[in-house]
Amino acid sequence: MNVHVVPLDPYHPTIGGLVPIVAQRIINFAKEFTPEFNPRLVAQAIMVPLWAQDGLIRVLAFVDDGGVVVGHAIASVQSDGVNHWVMVSQCQADHAVGDAVKRGIIDVSEWVKRTINPALAQQGKPLITQMVMATGRNEKSWERAYGFRVKRRVMYRDIAGALDASDTTSDGEMAADE
């Protein structure tokens, strides 16, 4: 069965019907992979710009020949005020979807080259040259299949948790036990 990569447009008479399905997928993904965030607010932060036709967000649905959404991906343009990059914050398939994930990554790359970079160039701003992905698993698979490399890891801890001061050296640095 073929899986189609479909950029969402909430105003399209047919494709617009996929928007609530993908919104629920975004919520479910956030519950599972980013429990530190409010899943409804995660979906809102993605879907409101989509409905507002914000050109800096790309929401893709992976749809099988039967019209069933079997995956999704979220990409958005991020900036530090000077430089820009594209961030894939969610990418999930329910099962083997052939090369749909690869085609989704290509779609995002082409969107940046065709739409985002020309707008940045017109404003005299640096072009996007990097795609960043947040993933909690299978780093080696993402590297082999799609060319992503681990650059750094995000770590977290609960603020309420106590720290034992004996875990640091006299100058305040972490003890070298790695």
ZAKE-334708 format. One line per 10 residues: for each residue x, y, z of N, C-alpha, C. Coordinates in nm, 3 decimals. Each point is the difference from the previous one (the first is absolute). Layout:
<nodes>
X/Y/Z/X/Y/Z/X/Y/Z  ...
</nodes>
This chain:
<nodes>
0.085/-0.119/0.000/-0.085/0.119/0.000/0.089/0.124/0.000  -0.037/0.097/-0.080/0.073/0.125/-0.008/-0.035/0.090/0.118  0.098/0.076/0.043/-0.023/0.103/0.102/0.039/0.133/-0.063  -0.093/0.093/0.005/0.018/0.132/-0.060/0.039/0.100/0.107  0.092/0.091/-0.035/0.040/0.109/0.089/-0.084/0.121/-0.040  -0.086/0.044/0.092/-0.098/0.103/-0.031/0.021/0.122/0.090  0.044/0.113/-0.055/0.008/0.123/0.079/-0.142/0.044/0.037  -0.022/0.027/0.127/-0.135/0.037/0.045/-0.033/0.144/-0.035  -0.123/0.017/-0.044/-0.058/0.131/-0.025/-0.141/-0.004/0.058  -0.022/0.067/0.113/-0.130/-0.009/0.065/-0.115/0.057/-0.084
0.031/0.078/-0.102/-0.103/0.061/-0.083/-0.030/-0.078/-0.128  0.075/-0.106/-0.025/-0.024/-0.081/-0.119/-0.124/-0.086/0.025  -0.090/-0.010/-0.099/-0.126/-0.072/0.023/0.014/-0.148/0.034  0.106/-0.063/-0.045/0.021/-0.142/0.031/0.108/-0.018/0.107  0.117/0.057/-0.025/0.113/-0.017/0.091/-0.031/0.060/0.137  -0.081/0.104/0.004/-0.035/0.062/0.128/-0.063/-0.097/0.098  -0.065/-0.105/-0.049/-0.060/-0.101/0.087/0.101/-0.081/0.078  0.127/0.004/-0.042/0.105/-0.073/0.072/0.051/0.077/0.122  -0.028/0.129/0.006/0.057/0.085/0.105/-0.036/-0.049/0.141  -0.128/-0.029/0.031/-0.029/-0.046/0.137/0.065/-0.134/0.034
0.016/-0.085/-0.101/0.064/-0.130/0.023/0.147/0.021/0.036  0.067/0.086/-0.074/0.141/0.027/0.028/0.015/0.075/0.132  -0.094/0.089/0.031/0.005/0.070/0.130/-0.003/-0.100/0.115  -0.085/-0.102/-0.010/-0.006/-0.102/0.105/0.129/-0.080/0.005  0.060/-0.026/-0.115/0.128/-0.070/-0.003/0.109/0.083/0.070  -0.003/0.132/-0.023/0.098/0.089/0.064/-0.016/-0.007/0.152  -0.123/0.002/0.047/-0.026/-0.011/0.144/0.052/-0.134/0.053  -0.032/-0.109/-0.068/0.044/-0.132/0.045/0.152/-0.012/0.001  0.065/0.056/-0.102/0.146/-0.001/-0.007/0.058/0.077/0.119  -0.057/0.117/0.027/0.049/0.083/0.111/-0.018/-0.072/0.133
-0.112/-0.069/0.020/-0.021/-0.076/0.124/0.108/-0.106/0.019  0.034/-0.068/-0.109/0.095/-0.110/0.008/0.145/0.046/0.009  0.038/0.098/-0.081/0.142/0.033/-0.012/0.044/0.128/0.070  -0.093/0.087/0.034/0.034/0.124/0.070/-0.098/0.023/0.115  0.000/-0.092/0.097/-0.098/0.011/0.110/0.020/0.124/0.087  0.114/0.067/-0.015/0.024/0.122/0.077/-0.081/0.117/-0.054  -0.058/-0.014/-0.117/-0.081/0.106/-0.061/-0.147/-0.036/0.008  -0.084/0.101/-0.006/-0.144/-0.021/-0.008/-0.032/-0.038/-0.145  -0.047/-0.122/-0.025/-0.022/-0.046/-0.138/-0.098/0.086/-0.078  -0.102/0.051/0.064/-0.098/0.085/-0.069/0.067/0.129/-0.046
0.087/0.055/0.084/0.069/0.123/-0.037/0.103/-0.024/-0.109  0.061/-0.118/-0.001/0.091/-0.036/-0.109/-0.077/0.001/-0.133  -0.115/-0.066/0.000/-0.082/-0.003/-0.122/-0.045/0.141/-0.039  -0.037/0.077/0.099/-0.044/0.137/-0.027/0.112/0.083/-0.063  0.123/-0.017/0.051/0.114/0.076/-0.051/0.031/-0.036/-0.146  -0.043/-0.118/-0.043/0.022/-0.042/-0.139/-0.121/0.034/-0.087  -0.119/-0.028/0.052/-0.120/0.012/-0.083/-0.044/0.145/-0.019  0.018/0.087/0.099/-0.040/0.139/-0.017/0.077/0.066/-0.115  0.133/-0.014/-0.005/0.072/0.058/-0.115/-0.041/-0.066/-0.133  -0.032/-0.129/0.003/-0.045/-0.066/-0.122/-0.130/0.064/-0.050
-0.096/0.019/0.090/-0.127/0.063/-0.037/0.021/0.146/-0.041  0.098/0.066/0.060/0.029/0.140/-0.034/0.081/0.011/-0.129  0.030/-0.114/-0.062/0.079/-0.007/-0.123/0.138/0.064/0.017  0.057/-0.023/0.118/0.135/0.045/0.030/0.096/-0.079/-0.089  0.075/0.069/-0.080/0.091/-0.066/-0.094/0.121/-0.063/0.064  0.014/0.009/0.132/0.119/-0.053/0.067/-0.024/-0.137/0.063  -0.114/-0.061/-0.029/-0.029/-0.134/0.053/-0.046/-0.090/-0.113  0.041/-0.125/0.007/-0.038/-0.099/-0.101/-0.050/-0.123/0.076  -0.124/-0.038/-0.023/-0.059/-0.117/0.064/-0.030/-0.100/-0.111  0.057/-0.118/0.013/-0.018/-0.105/-0.100/-0.080/-0.115/0.058
-0.089/-0.054/-0.081/-0.071/-0.124/0.036/0.051/-0.109/-0.093  0.023/-0.118/0.054/0.032/-0.117/-0.080/-0.132/-0.077/-0.014  -0.050/-0.010/-0.121/-0.134/-0.053/-0.025/0.009/-0.120/-0.095  -0.061/-0.113/0.040/0.002/-0.117/-0.087/-0.105/0.012/-0.111  0.000/-0.095/-0.091/-0.091/0.005/-0.115/-0.147/-0.001/0.041  -0.029/-0.050/0.118/-0.136/-0.002/0.049/-0.043/0.129/0.068  0.090/0.097/0.003/-0.032/0.129/0.062/0.023/0.004/0.150  0.064/-0.101/0.055/0.027/-0.007/0.143/0.133/0.069/0.031  0.000/0.085/0.100/0.124/0.065/0.043/0.081/-0.102/0.080  0.119/-0.032/-0.051/0.084/-0.102/0.063/0.130/0.059/0.054
0.010/0.133/-0.001/0.118/0.065/0.054/-0.011/0.151/-0.020  0.095/0.070/0.062/0.001/0.146/-0.015/0.140/0.052/0.029  0.025/0.122/-0.042/0.126/0.069/0.030/-0.030/0.149/0.014  0.074/0.064/0.091/-0.013/0.143/0.025/0.136/0.063/-0.021  0.005/0.104/-0.081/0.124/0.075/-0.020/-0.032/0.148/0.015  0.093/0.072/0.059/-0.019/0.144/0.015/0.134/0.072/-0.010  -0.008/0.123/-0.045/0.119/0.083/-0.010/0.024/0.062/0.138  0.122/-0.011/0.047/0.040/0.055/0.129/0.108/0.105/-0.024  0.016/0.092/0.095/0.099/0.106/-0.016/0.053/0.043/0.136  0.126/0.043/0.000/0.057/0.062/0.119/0.002/0.152/-0.014
-0.069/0.050/-0.102/-0.004/0.142/-0.028/0.087/0.039/-0.117  0.098/-0.083/-0.030/0.088/0.024/-0.115/-0.004/-0.120/-0.094  0.037/-0.114/0.053/0.004/-0.123/-0.080/-0.133/-0.073/0.009  -0.027/-0.081/-0.102/-0.122/-0.079/-0.005/0.037/-0.146/-0.028  -0.086/-0.091/0.042/0.014/-0.142/-0.029/-0.140/-0.058/-0.003  -0.013/-0.119/-0.054/-0.129/-0.069/0.000/0.008/-0.113/0.102  -0.104/-0.010/0.082/-0.005/-0.098/0.108/-0.112/-0.099/-0.027  0.032/-0.127/-0.005/-0.102/-0.105/-0.007/-0.024/-0.043/0.145  -0.113/0.042/0.054/-0.027/-0.024/0.142/-0.078/-0.129/0.024  -0.071/-0.047/-0.101/-0.071/-0.128/0.010/0.008/-0.070/-0.135
0.025/-0.129/0.004/-0.005/-0.083/-0.120/-0.033/-0.141/0.047  -0.117/-0.048/-0.041/-0.044/-0.130/0.050/-0.081/-0.073/-0.107  0.028/-0.128/-0.014/-0.077/-0.086/-0.089/-0.055/-0.116/0.083  -0.121/-0.042/-0.031/-0.064/-0.106/0.076/0.059/-0.137/-0.029  0.056/-0.017/-0.116/0.058/-0.128/-0.043/0.095/0.032/-0.115  0.051/-0.102/-0.062/0.089/0.020/-0.114/-0.075/0.077/-0.109  0.051/0.113/-0.037/-0.065/0.086/-0.098/0.085/0.017/-0.126  0.083/-0.100/-0.026/0.087/0.009/-0.118/0.095/0.117/0.014  0.009/0.078/-0.106/0.092/0.114/0.003/-0.072/0.131/0.032  -0.119/-0.007/0.062/-0.078/0.122/0.028/0.075/0.096/0.093
0.069/-0.051/0.100/0.074/0.089/0.090/0.110/0.070/-0.078  0.070/-0.073/-0.085/0.104/0.061/-0.083/-0.061/0.106/-0.091  -0.115/-0.029/-0.061/-0.065/0.098/-0.086/-0.048/0.120/0.081  -0.037/-0.023/0.127/-0.037/0.112/0.086/0.118/0.092/0.026  0.116/-0.059/0.025/0.121/0.079/0.024/0.037/0.077/-0.127  -0.013/-0.066/-0.114/0.026/0.068/-0.127/-0.099/0.114/-0.020  -0.128/-0.023/0.033/-0.102/0.103/-0.012/0.038/0.123/0.083  0.041/-0.023/0.123/0.038/0.112/0.086/0.122/0.072/-0.057  0.098/-0.075/-0.048/0.119/0.062/-0.061/-0.038/0.086/-0.120  -0.087/-0.053/-0.084/-0.043/0.074/-0.119/-0.083/0.123/0.039
-0.085/-0.012/0.102/-0.078/0.114/0.052/0.094/0.112/0.042  0.108/-0.037/0.073/0.097/0.101/0.043/0.067/0.064/-0.121  0.046/-0.081/-0.095/0.071/0.054/-0.117/-0.092/0.084/-0.089  -0.123/-0.044/-0.017/-0.093/0.063/-0.094/-0.072/0.121/0.059  -0.030/-0.005/0.131/-0.086/0.103/0.060/0.072/0.083/0.106  0.063/-0.064/0.095/0.057/0.071/0.115/0.128/0.074/-0.038  0.095/-0.069/-0.063/0.128/0.065/-0.032/-0.016/0.120/-0.095  -0.085/-0.007/-0.102/-0.018/0.120/-0.083/-0.052/0.120/0.080  -0.090/-0.026/0.095/-0.052/0.109/0.084/0.110/0.056/0.089  0.084/-0.088/0.055/0.112/0.047/0.083/0.099/0.081/-0.084
0.029/-0.048/-0.119/0.094/0.070/-0.090/-0.052/0.139/-0.034  -0.129/0.009/-0.025/-0.061/0.129/-0.033/0.013/0.099/0.116  0.002/-0.053/0.122/0.015/0.085/0.119/0.147/0.022/0.037  0.091/-0.057/-0.078/0.143/0.015/0.028/0.046/-0.082/0.119  -0.072/-0.106/0.033/0.034/-0.085/0.115/0.071/-0.126/-0.047  0.080/-0.061/0.090/0.066/-0.125/-0.036/-0.102/-0.110/-0.032  0.035/-0.083/-0.096/-0.088/-0.108/-0.041/0.008/-0.117/0.096  -0.103/-0.081/0.000/-0.002/-0.122/0.082/0.088/-0.104/-0.067  0.092/-0.055/0.077/0.089/-0.103/-0.051/-0.010/-0.128/0.082  -0.074/0.003/0.112/-0.004/-0.117/0.088/-0.142/-0.039/0.036
-0.023/-0.131/0.003/-0.124/-0.057/0.052/0.035/-0.071/0.129  -0.075/0.029/0.104/0.023/-0.059/0.132/-0.120/-0.087/0.031  0.024/-0.114/0.064/-0.110/-0.088/0.037/0.011/-0.037/0.147  -0.113/0.002/0.067/-0.007/-0.048/0.137/-0.051/-0.143/-0.005  0.078/-0.093/0.054/-0.043/-0.139/0.006/0.049/-0.061/0.130  -0.079/-0.087/0.052/0.037/-0.064/0.126/0.047/-0.141/-0.018  0.014/-0.044/-0.123/0.040/-0.139/-0.020/0.057/-0.021/-0.140  0.070/-0.113/-0.015/0.051/-0.044/-0.130/0.088/0.103/-0.071  0.090/0.063/0.076/0.088/0.100/-0.061/0.078/-0.057/-0.117  0.050/-0.121/0.014/0.080/-0.061/-0.107/-0.085/-0.026/-0.124
-0.126/-0.037/0.019/-0.088/-0.022/-0.115/-0.024/0.130/-0.075  -0.024/0.109/0.073/-0.021/0.130/-0.064/0.126/0.042/-0.076  0.116/-0.032/0.055/0.125/0.036/-0.066/0.018/-0.082/-0.128  -0.019/-0.132/0.010/0.018/-0.086/-0.118/-0.101/0.032/-0.110  -0.126/0.012/0.036/-0.104/0.014/-0.102/-0.013/0.141/-0.057  0.025/0.102/0.084/-0.035/0.136/-0.042/0.111/0.102/0.015  0.118/-0.042/0.046/0.113/0.090/0.006/0.007/0.092/0.121  -0.089/-0.021/0.099/0.009/0.081/0.121/0.117/-0.049/0.084  0.065/0.091/0.072/0.111/-0.034/0.090/-0.032/0.055/0.138  0.044/-0.071/0.101/-0.017/0.050/0.136/0.100/0.113/0.022
-0.049/0.115/0.039/0.086/0.114/0.025/0.014/0.024/0.149  -0.109/-0.015/0.070/0.001/0.010/0.145/-0.126/-0.068/0.050  -0.007/-0.023/0.129/-0.116/-0.063/0.059/-0.067/0.097/0.096  -0.130/-0.010/0.007/-0.076/0.081/0.095/-0.022/-0.085/0.124  0.036/0.055/0.113/-0.019/-0.070/0.127/-0.098/0.079/0.083  -0.067/-0.068/0.089/-0.094/0.070/0.086/0.003/-0.062/0.140  -0.049/0.077/0.095/-0.014/-0.050/0.137/-0.114/0.075/0.064  -0.061/-0.063/0.099/-0.105/0.066/0.075/0.062/0.102/0.093  -0.055/0.119/0.001/0.049/0.108/0.086/-0.016/-0.037/0.147  -0.106/-0.071/0.032/-0.029/-0.036/0.140/0.100/-0.100/0.056
0.071/-0.070/-0.087/0.095/-0.101/0.047/0.120/0.064/0.067  0.042/-0.060/0.111/0.115/0.051/0.075/0.129/-0.039/-0.070  0.098/0.088/0.009/0.135/-0.030/-0.049/0.091/-0.016/0.119  0.086/-0.100/-0.007/0.097/-0.023/0.106/0.124/0.082/-0.033  0.036/0.093/0.086/0.115/0.089/-0.024/0.130/-0.078/-0.010  0.005/-0.123/0.049/0.124/-0.079/-0.007/0.028/-0.047/-0.143  -0.095/0.020/-0.091/0.021/-0.039/-0.139/0.082/0.102/-0.078  0.043/0.109/0.064/0.080/0.101/-0.068/0.137/0.007/0.064  0.094/0.054/-0.076/0.135/0.018/0.052/0.004/0.129/0.081  0.113/0.030/0.058/0.012/0.121/0.083/-0.019/0.128/-0.079
0.025/-0.003/-0.132/-0.020/0.121/-0.080/-0.138/0.006/-0.064  -0.090/-0.091/0.037/-0.138/0.004/-0.045/-0.027/-0.079/-0.126  0.104/-0.061/-0.061/-0.020/-0.078/-0.121/-0.050/-0.140/0.036  -0.061/-0.066/-0.099/-0.045/-0.138/0.022/0.120/-0.090/0.021  -0.018/-0.098/0.085/0.104/-0.100/0.019/0.014/-0.079/-0.129  0.124/-0.027/-0.042/0.025/-0.069/-0.127/-0.011/-0.149/0.019  -0.124/-0.051/-0.008/-0.019/-0.143/0.016/-0.059/-0.062/-0.126  0.004/0.071/-0.110/-0.057/-0.053/-0.126/0.103/-0.078/-0.074
</nodes>
